[in-house]
Amino acid sequence: MGTILLRLTHRATLFELITLTRDAPQLRFDFPGAILPSPAVFLWEERELHVIAVSVIGFLYRFVLPLQRGAQLWHPSKYWFRQYDIQNMRSDMEGLGHIVLF
């Protein structure tokens, strides 16, 4: 699949995915609140790229990007995401968010 760069910019409210080794457009997602450091990125059966991020305002975001074989790794309009409200999250949340997948 190659190398993928995930970075947070604009005070961690802008989330970017960039492939360094394949042809694909850069993907950008703008959030209403800052994303905690270290979002999770993993490959699911070489068919989907999953990204999980937690915001300081109490939401968990899950993005799924279908991967394509051939010239372009992903298509910028073919993805889906879900937003989950985290109950009882402290308002002063800082630091790393740890994602456990099972």
Residue pairs with C-beta under 8 A, 6 or more apart in sequence:
1 22
1 43
1 46
1 67
1 73
2 19
2 20
2 21
2 22
2 73
3 19
3 20
3 21
4 17
4 18
4 19
4 20
4 41
4 49
5 16
5 17
5 18
5 19
5 20
6 15
6 16
6 17
6 18
6 39
6 41
6 51
7 15
7 16
7 18
8 14
8 15
8 16
8 34
8 35
8 37
8 39
9 16
11 34
12 34
12 35
12 36
12 37
13 30
13 31
13 32
13 33
13 34
13 35
14 28
14 29
14 30
14 31
15 28
15 29
15 30
15 31
15 35
15 39
15 51
15 53
16 26
16 27
16 28
16 29
17 26
17 27
17 49
17 51
17 65
18 26
18 27
19 73
19 74
22 72
22 73
23 71
23 72
23 73
24 72
24 73
24 74
25 72
25 76
27 65
27 74
27 76
27 79
29 61
29 63
29 81
31 53
31 55
31 61
32 55
32 57
33 55
33 56
33 57
33 59
34 55
34 56
34 57
35 53
35 54
35 55
35 56
35 61
36 53
36 54
36 55
36 56
36 93
36 94
36 95
36 96
36 97
37 95
37 96
37 97
38 96
38 97
38 98
39 51
39 52
39 53
39 54
39 97
39 99
40 50
40 51
40 52
40 53
40 99
40 101
41 49
41 50
41 51
42 49
42 50
42 101
43 49
43 50
43 67
44 50
44 64
46 67
47 66
47 67
48 64
48 65
48 66
48 67
49 64
49 65
49 67
49 74
50 62
50 63
50 64
50 65
51 61
51 62
51 63
51 65
52 60
52 61
52 62
52 63
52 99
53 60
53 61
53 63
53 97
54 60
54 61
54 86
54 97
54 99
55 61
56 93
56 94
58 85
58 86
58 89
58 93
59 83
59 84
59 85
59 86
60 83
60 84
60 86
61 81
61 82
61 83
61 84
62 81
62 82
62 84
63 79
63 80
63 81
64 79
64 80
64 81
65 74
65 78
65 79
66 74
66 75
66 78
66 79
67 73
67 74
68 74
68 75
